[in-house]
Amino acid sequence: MRRLLPAGVPVSDVGVALLVQAAMTMPFVVPRAPELEPATRTPSACR
């Protein structure tokens, strides 16, 4: 993994970036209960 990263990028930074990406993607991938509203990006974009 270290050979794939540009010099000066700690592996922990890549791990944090992947964790954040997964957290942002999860509501759009995991099926939601029928009684819940569909997931949208609007609430997160307004912050």
Protein Blocks (a to p, Z undefined) as FASTA:
>chain_A
ZZmpcghiafklmmmmmmmmmmmmmmmmmccdfkbccddfklmmmZZ
